[in-house]
């Protein structure tokens, strides 16, 4: 008998609170700007903070208000800056934009103590491991923010150029030069 009354009262309480949350979500909903949503979708979404903002949403809000230039995202490079400028309808000066170096963090197994400081600061969870065990970096998830390198007490984490494989190889655009009357 006590079990049925407990089940009945918990069910009623759950239904009432669920109804209350549903009503609150409908009437207290905060409308956001569609341009901010589009800008946030363009940004990498890794919340790395390299732009000076704590995440991509505040950076998108600053872009929409015109407080920062379209070139404010270092991991995005010029391609992202062009997309942002097109979306906002602004002129773009790419002379100051430096293309991001393709780097990835690597762990030196000889000096890794498994302190776990590195994967606590990684914004993309690219570092895997357990306490007091050697860690590893998932290269596809690493965005080269260098936060792990800064907190590593044994300096076992270092940034290395990305190895070119068939999976990540890109054809460079040819350089056009004039030879006589013929353009190459």
Phi, psi and omega in degrees: 000315180295327181293318180294321179292324178293317179297316180297315181291322177292324177294314178298317179297317178297316179295317180296312180294323176296317177297317179298316177295322178296318178294316180297321180294326181283317186269340181253016181294135179263121179282138177244160181289133179294331179291325177294320178297318179293320178295319179296324178293328178287323183294157186301330178081015182268353179054040186283335178081008181292343180274350182100359178248153184289348179192178183286330179295310177297327177294320178294323177295320178293323177296316182295328179277352179079021181279337182230156178285164180293346182266021188281351183257101181299318180294334182284329180068201184288331181296316178292321179299320178295319179295318179295316180297321178295316181295320181274347180069041180243160175282150185232132175249107183269010182292331181268352184279125176255128179296136182293138175291139178277096182238159176216144178282144175226146181259131172275112185294336182291331184246358180286126179259353180076037183286343178071008179292326185292313184281352173284333182259353183289119183287342183247009182054041180280345181257129180239151179158182180227161179303138179062026174227158182293139180262165177221157180249129174277107189298325181292337181264345183288130180252009177060041179279344176068014178293325181291324180295323182292327184264353184288118182285337182258003181054035178276346177263130178217153180270134180230152176297147178290131177288135180280122176232176178296334182287325185244007181288137177232143178280123177287144178293139179290149177272126181274126177229153178261129176237106183064235178262000185256129175267130179255000000 
